Amino acid sequence: MGLKWTDTQEIAMALEDAHPDVDPRRVNFVDLRNWILALPDFDDDPAHSGERILEAVQLAWMEEHD
């Protein structure tokens, strides 16, 4: 079973593993969305992303990063 947009914590952990040297506070939503879509375990409709989901992922990633 792949990652869905609602799996914010799991996506954040995957992003931290994939981009350990990136400060998530400095990532814009376009790059964030593209990086999520590029995750090997991500399996959801790209059209279902939105600003609220991306913000939630970014916040979870910041917590994971710190």
GIRA-V899770 format. One record per residue. PHI is phi in degrees with one decimal (NA if undefined). NEAR is the number of other ideal C-beta (glycine too) atoms within 8 Angstrom. D_CENTER is the distance of its C-alpha to the mean C-alpha in Angstrom with 1 decimal. Layout:
PHI/NEAR/D_CENTER, PHI/NEAR/D_CENTER
This chain:
NA/2/16.9, -87.5/7/13.5, -73.4/11/10.1, -114.3/7/10.2, -56.0/9/8.4, -78.3/5/10.3, -87.1/8/9.0, -60.1/11/6.8, -66.3/8/8.5, -66.3/8/8.4, -63.8/16/4.8, -59.7/13/5.1, -65.3/9/8.3, -66.0/12/7.5, -66.6/16/5.8, -63.3/11/8.8, -67.1/6/11.0, -76.8/8/10.3, -135.7/7/10.6, -66.1/6/12.8, -94.6/3/14.8, -96.3/7/12.4, -84.2/6/12.7, -61.2/10/9.5, -68.4/6/12.2, -100.6/5/13.3, -93.4/11/10.3, -81.4/5/11.2, -65.9/10/9.5, -65.0/6/11.0, -64.8/8/9.6, -57.8/13/6.0, -60.4/11/6.8, -63.1/8/8.8, -67.0/12/6.8, -64.4/13/4.7, -61.7/8/8.4, -83.2/6/9.8, -62.9/12/8.7, -61.1/3/12.1, -91.4/7/11.6, -75.9/12/9.6, -146.8/7/12.6, -146.2/9/12.4, -69.5/4/14.1, -57.5/7/12.3, -71.6/4/14.7, -85.9/8/13.4, -81.5/9/10.5, -155.7/6/11.8, -59.2/6/11.8, -65.3/6/12.0, -67.2/12/8.9, -62.8/13/6.8, -63.7/9/9.0, -63.5/9/8.6, -64.4/14/4.9, -62.0/13/6.4, -63.3/8/9.4, -64.2/12/8.4, -65.1/13/7.1, -60.4/10/10.5, -64.0/8/12.4, -66.1/11/11.3, -69.6/8/12.2, -80.2/4/15.5
